[in-house]
Amino acid sequence: MRPSSAIINISNLRLRTYIGFNPEEREKKQDVIINIEIKYQINNSALNDKVEDALNYKTITKQVIDHVEQGRFLLLEKLVADVLKISGRHQSVISARVTIDKPHALRFADSVSLTLEYASDQFQSVPLLEKVS
């Protein structure tokens, strides 16, 4: 029996970025914790250890790190939508799910998080939004 799909999970990627619209949030980077799940079509080449045919999660992670750490975001929704777009760029991606936590966003809560997901037939409707200046 040959698998037709695989799921890669990138768990608890801890980054710092400007996130929020309050004055203090716009002046100081905050921690965010990113979890990405990518379901993709797997082919025989990847199952036979051919690196060039595999989904490269290291490349995806580097793109996410660069985008998040270099960006400025007013809303958590925009940040999650951008990471979702980056996560789904490879042609073999079937679906993706991204959850980003903003620790200590509320006084009496450990974290506030937002999750967005898509299926490949819906992917074109999730645009990469412009960064805040």
Buried (B, 14 or more C-beta within 10 A) or exposed (E): EEEEEBEBEBEEBEBEBBBBEEEEBEEEEBBBBBBBBBBBBBBEEBEEEEEEBBBEBEEBBEBBEEBBEEBBBBBBEBBBBBBBBBBBEBEBBBBBBBBBBBBEBEEEEEBEBBEBBBEBEEBEEBEBBEBBE
